[in-house]
Structure formats: C-alpha cells, structure tokens
Amino acid sequence: HAADGKRNGDLCRDYNDDKNATSQDTLYTTSNGAPYPHPYETQRMGENGPLLLQDFHLVDLLSHFDRERIPERVVHAKGSGAHGFYKTTNSLEDLSCADIFKQDKMCPITVRFSTVGGESGSHDCARDPRGFSVKFRTEEGNWDAVANNTPVFFLRDPAKFPHFIHTQKRHPATHLTHADDSTLFWDYLSQNPESIHQVMILMGDRGIPDGYRFMHGYVGHSVKLVNKNGDWVYAQIHFKSKQGTKFITQADSADKSPDYSQKDLYFAIENGDFPAWDVCVQTMTAKEAEDLWESEKINVFDLTHVWPQSKFPLRKVGEFVLNENAKNYFAEVEQVAFNPAHLVPGIEPSADPVLQSRLFSYPDTHRHRVGVNYQQLPVNAPRVPYRFANFQRDGSMAFFNQGSRPNYLSSIEPISFRKRTVDLNKTHGHFIGNAIAFLSEIRPEDFVAPRALWEKVFDDGAKERFIGNVSGHMANCRDEEIIKRQIAIFREVSEDLASRLEKATGVKGYPGIAELSFNGSHNGMAKDAQL
Ligand code: HEM
C-alpha cells in the first residue's frame, strides 16, 4: 500500500461506500474483518455442552443486536423520508445573500415527513399535524427548514411545549393515548385558549392529510433574510405542493394501513411519479411589522397567527423534487438530524421565543438521540466546495477528526476565515414592537382567524364533520368541566359552533371566557382583566 501512496487510515473502503453496498463479490467476515466460515456457526463444548465465551463471532452478533435501536425522536417519531434536488428559479438576491438563492442555483436535499404525537410504530393516518423537514445541502453549509403542514402552532410560549406534548402521549397510569382517553388532551386545550386556531385546523377537514405528497409545508416562524448590504426583512417560508392538497375523513382513515403514507411516498418515487413543491416566501419590513401590530394586533413573533396573504403575497423562489428513495431507512431517515439552528449566511432566526427555544432544543436532542458527532454521519455531513475546519474534536464515533491539524487556534498552522459580508449593526436591529406583557395573554384577535375558518372557509358538510370529529373525540373525556370550558372557548369563535357542539355532546358549556381563568394563559378578555 505504501507503493500506491495510501496510508492505513485511508483504507476504510467499505465504510466510506456504505450507501452503495451490494451483496455482489462480498465475503462473510466478523466485525473486525476476519473471514468466517458460516453465520450460524457457534462454538460449544462437545456435542451438547455450554457455549464458549471465546466465540467472539456469536457474542459480537448478539451484543450488536442488543444495541440496534437508538432512542426514537421524542416527538415526530413516525416518519418517512426521501432525497431530491432544489433549484432557485427566481433569484432572491435582492433580499438574501444566501448563495442558494442565486438564480439557477441547485443543491441536493433530504426531506422527512412525520406525524407528531405517536411512537415510531404508530398509525400514519392519525389526526395530527404533519412534520415537513427539508435539509438543503447548500455550498455554504446545510440549511434545515423544520416545518409543519399547518402555518400555525398550538402555543406561543416555549415553556408550554413539554406540557402540551405530554398530553399527546400516553397517560402515565393507564398507558392509553388520547384516542382512548382524551381527558388530558382537552384539559390542556381548555386551559390554553391560544391553541384554538390550530385546534380548528386539526379537527376540521384538513386534520388528516392523504399521505405526504398532497400537503403544503410552512416554516411557521418569522425568520430574517439579510442581503449583501446588511438590509433585512422578516420572512415566512412556504412549500406549496405541486400535486395540490388532499385530505381524508375520520371514517376513511379507519381502514387505511398503519404505514399508508410511507407506502404512498415510497412507491410513487419508485414508479417515477416524483412529487414536487414550490418554495415561496412572504416578506415584511420592520415598519410593516410594527404597522401590522398597530392595525391587527398580529405580532410577527407569534406563530399562533398567520400573515395575511392579501397584504403579504407569496413570491416564488424555487422548487424541489423528491426523486430518490433511501437505500437504507435507518442510515438516511432515522439518523437524519434536522435543526432550525442549521442556518447559512443570509438566513437568520427572528426573536420569536418559540423559535429561539427550538434553536437550543434540536441540537441538544441530537447529541442524545444520535450522539455528539451526529453531524459527521453521511446523511448529516455538510457537502461544501471548501475544506472546512473547526475545533470540535474527539468524542464518541469521531470519524472526521481533522487529522494532525492543530486543535486550537494556532499561529504556527493558521486556517483562513471568510470576511463577514453583512453589516452587523443592521442585522442586529430587531423589532420588539409592543411586546405583549404575557406571552400567552388571550386577546379578541386570537379568535379572528378561527372565526373566519368557521364562517367563511367551512361549508355545511365541513361544519358537520368538524362537530362530529370534536364530539367523537370528546366522548372519551372523563371530566365534564373540561368540556364546558372548551365549549366556552369555541363560543368565542362562534355561537353557532358552540351550540351545535352542545347538542352533539349533551353538555351545556359556559357562556364565554369572560368569567374563566386559565392555569397557563393570562385572560386578557376576562371582565376584570389587568394588562
Ligand atoms: C422534531 C422540539 C416546536 C417541527 C422535534 C424534536 C424535538 C422538538 C426535541 C425531535 C428532533 C429529533 O429527535 O431529531 C420542539 C420544541 C418546540 C417545537 C421544544 C417548541 C418549543 C415545533 C414547531 C414546529 C416543529 C413550531 C413546526 C413549525 C418539528 C418537526 C420535527 C420536530 C418537523 C421532526 C424533524 C424530523 O423529521 O426529524 N421538535 N419542537 N416543532 N419538530 Fe419540533
């Protein structure tokens, strides 16, 4: 090997080409590469005697098997993924200096879709939001858009997230999910009315997407786009399905396979029917954000609200297509690690408190779920045209340990730095607006969009199905007081909605929320509300 210039460290041929592994011309070996006669051969004493501890082949096989599982994602555990390409069709260079937004720039992507609450073996057709994550492998590093299929979310105070998610998981004692015991589910929602917008979507006709190909994606949080002059705007990023949207009803979901969405996505791609999405942005200047607060009391850092498209129209930037299935689900989908903090120059986080908390939470869970060197796995590793260097070294499974390069900022072997391209004074300007006194203070504006859904978007059939979905789910709620409170919240959306629900559940709800107090939300609509 010395003759062809290779060193021992360069000989990891089989590991490096893992994705393209086939059975052709392979030799069966132990994990240290030694040829072994047969996989079923065990060493034992005599004909019927005990096995031998020296049998590394068997001991290693069983020990490795014992460690096959990594922790499932604490949320979004059930999912499907695929690879493809993104292309910028309409340059966004006026708003962002991100290299990927230059005209005709392309990059490889990996996408993972998911449900939220269920375990990794749970049903694909759950009434649940869907995750929609995209890893853009740009020439300036990986940019992850970790989005959902709905533009809004259940909360605007990040401290509520673990509480809310616990109500979506199994009960600590009965070990039942909310399909069988919905008490925790409605207890949480009836105490946190800012969830109402998401609840209206979840319980309506858009609550169960028909697989993953027929849904849009929304980053949901405001992010900041920064151009080469350092000027910035807020932006919302949307993925618009070129297939259109399709949903299934509660009744239809009953006879679908638990892996319905996985099958649909995998075989569509396998058969060459590649799904594709447009990438669009809505943008808003700081001044417009302040005006929006003044005129409609919509705070750009509040993801329980959407930006009106009449005022902030969608602008198409590019499109992506999924044209390649994973060859190995575990390596390419289970181990993929999406993180809203994986950003590239030209895209920045906003001050949205939920987004800010997510910037911490995802890499934290990845170090636990995948390991400290999760970024080195092939599916997560950046693919950039420059040789990158940093001072992160060692740790479990350090495949990329940067050779003999100094592991501190050295003057003897200096590395190079790229000059900052943006003006920090401008990029750090931020809008605080009329920061709301309590993150979760309930205001009349919280009911405007939910009311529009009920009154303008849902037709008669949709309304009927909505009442059926909610009352059906509430049938498994063990506490009538919770239902009375939730009906009061629905009454703030619409008297019509509340009275229909009262008929369907047989429970008379409270007249509205003016007399209610909430354990998690300041009631700005209470009779004696103090701001
Ligand atoms: C997954 C935390 C809100 C979308 C996850 C995971 C965590 C987490 C710990 C597991 C990640 C992994 O193991 O790889 C949080 C926290 C939130 C929050 C603390 C709020 C405080 C949101 C919001 C969205 C979202 C608002 C969408 C707009 C997703 C998606 C995944 C995910 C799509 C799955 C990623 C994948 O496919 O691997 N979240 N999340 N999350 N979250 Fe969140």
Boltz pocket constraint, residues with backbone or C-beta under 6 A from the ligand:
constraints:
  - pocket:
      binder: B
      contacts: [[A, 72], [A, 73], [A, 74], [A, 75], [A, 76], [A, 79], [A, 112], [A, 113], [A, 114], [A, 130], [A, 131], [A, 132], [A, 133], [A, 146], [A, 147], [A, 148], [A, 150], [A, 153], [A, 157], [A, 158], [A, 159], [A, 161], [A, 218], [A, 219], [A, 220], [A, 221], [A, 333], [A, 336], [A, 337], [A, 338], [A, 354], [A, 357], [A, 358], [A, 361], [A, 362], [A, 365], [A, 366], [A, 369]]
      max_distance: 6.0
